[in-house]
Amino acid sequence: MGNKTLSLTNAELEFAQKIRLHFPRGVFSSGDLKRMNGAKAEDITARLIETFSGWPVVENEYLKLISGGESLILSACDGTRIIPDMTGLFTAGIDPDFRNYSADEKGQTTGEIPVRVLEMAKDGMFVQMFGSLFGISIVDDSANDRDIAKFIKRYQRDLERICLTQDQIIGFVEKFPNWLREDGYATFFPYKSYKNFFVARVRVPSGGRLEARVRRLGRSGVWGAEHRRRVVVPQLA
């Protein structure tokens, strides 16, 4: 009997690509992927935990992990603090667009969580950087704001997983200031406010005072990797 190629639907191919990009070790066959794609969420979760528990964080082409081996634990917080109110912390200035963009919603109560710090390794837009964290790379440099809006809508649940609250962002800045990118370049923190995604940009200009700025996640500008800007997100693996 000759070999028979197992065909996959577009949805199954996308599912396979997502796993392969995030866990590029080739441990799943196409048959495994077909069965998992139709399984219950809890069954898939159990299978992934069984297979990948204990694995190190997988780096990607846009971001490289620089906090590996470090225990960076954010303290529990009640979510009430927001960046535009923190004039005593961000003494070099706070972007008025936190208010103008309605990027100033208070968050929910959160417990202690581990976070990781990554550094840019390749030029990219926000959606390329953050999408790479959960194995999605479907937006190229020619994408416009409309393309990016479609990406955000389609993958909003994944994006929510890498968001911090503003209170957690403030907590990181207070607790781990040495992990912020210095020399006037930004450290990026993705977060959500009033159902929209934003990126808080914390800078440490000369003199050591802190500055906070904000940008919509859906903007199509490309950030250069040569300045080694950093990204802080919850630890997903």
C-alpha angles and dihedrals in degrees: 000000000000124000114273120210113228108225122213130205120239090258091051092047090052090048090050092048091052093053093042093051093048098038105025099180100103096233095139123072122211088256091055090051093050091052094045094048090063097039129103116274093245091052092051091047091051091049093049093047091049092050102039107027110127094020117133120249110280113234121214139204095268102042135031124199114244100169096062112141092020123110106223107175121177114217122242114270138182096231096238099116118087129188100242089059094054099088091142091059102038096048095159090064146291122236111246087216089080083076098029093055095041086244092141106087118141116241137227127269111277134190128220112304135177118239134192133215121220133183128218113259100170135031111264152144121257092258091052093050096045095038089055090062092070099032103266121130110161104123119083130197092268093062116123129210092271092054090049092049089056090050092051093048093049096047102031093123091055091047091051089059092063096045125106126199118250088248089056091048090052089047092053092050091050097044102035108028091147089065093061117103109253136199092071096298123126136255110209125220118183116214142155131239128178091347094307128107122236139171120225111211115205115193132187105207122191110298094042099260116138127242127192124203133167137214134181113255089226097064113116100218118130118230118213118237095210092086092054096228114190137232127207119199139153114278106259099179 
